[in-house]
Amino acid sequence: MIACYRSAQIARVIAHRYRHLRLRDEQSPHPRVPVTERELRTYSAPSFGESDGPTFLLLHGIGLSHREFTGLARHLSRVGRVVSFDLPGFGSTPRPRHRLSVQEHAAIVLRNTARLGLGPVVVVGHSMGAQFAIEIARQRPEAVSRVVLIGPVVDTRKRTLSAQALVLLRDSSLEPPATQLMVTADYIRCGLPWFLTEAFAMRDYPTHLAIREVGHPLLILRGEHDPIADASWCRRLAAQAPDARVATIAGHRHNVLHSDPAATAAAILDFVRATA
């Protein structure tokens, strides 16, 4: 009870900080850089399987980087090529001059996939990355073969800043130590101002409406104990898509792709084979 009360207090403080930083961000010029195609840091793992295997495009969540996909990329590369980016302002990619919407992030990713000559990809997005995946499939449906959303956001019943902060705190405190370390390191590198700036774009994107325009085979994947993308939200989201199914990995939380990359890869590959 005390822990829940303290988490709620922290969530309210973070929500207040969101609003404060947004105003400061809009009013104070920052030494930022423009985002161009060549400024996205790209990480690619060649396929160790068949030469005609699928290409997997991995899109990380808010505050994180390609590092959350290290284990998953290793498993997926056994059957196909794997490509991931550090998206603008995250990981080793420079911070943009202004806030980017989900639509702008998707457009930047698409320019990079075109530059790399990638054919139709299995796009895999985690958390906010799931929003990028949906938007990529909407903007360029011919560039995508299948869509995988891992722990998608934002639940329409938890759209306030304080609600999002509260479930994030609940989840983070119970993730495995190795996952906590990865997340903390990436959050520190990202920095609070940019994290909170992009949190507004994440909150404002209508995932539940946009998914209706994704006609590709679609998998929603979640950890059993994920409070951010809970079972009810994932079922409701799947019901909005023309061709969607939901799978759950037992015993894991929001960062299931990092805490159990083998099970995550197995679920994705089962989905790819089933929709071939």
Secondary structure, 3 states (H helix, E strand, C coil): CHHHHHHHHHHHHHHHHHHHHHHHHHHCCCCCCCCCHHHCEEEEECCCCCCCCCEEEEECCCCCCHHHHHHHHHHHCCCCEEEEEECCCCCCCCCCCCCCCHHHHHHHHHHHHHHCCCCCEEEEEECHHHHHHHHHHHHCHHHEEEEEEECCCCCCCCCCHHHHHHHHHHHHCCCCHHHHHHHHHHHHHHCHHHHHHHHHHHHHCCHHHHHHHCCCCEEEEEECCCCCCCHHHHHHHHHHCCCEEEEEECCCCCCHHHHCHHHHHHHHHHHHHHCC
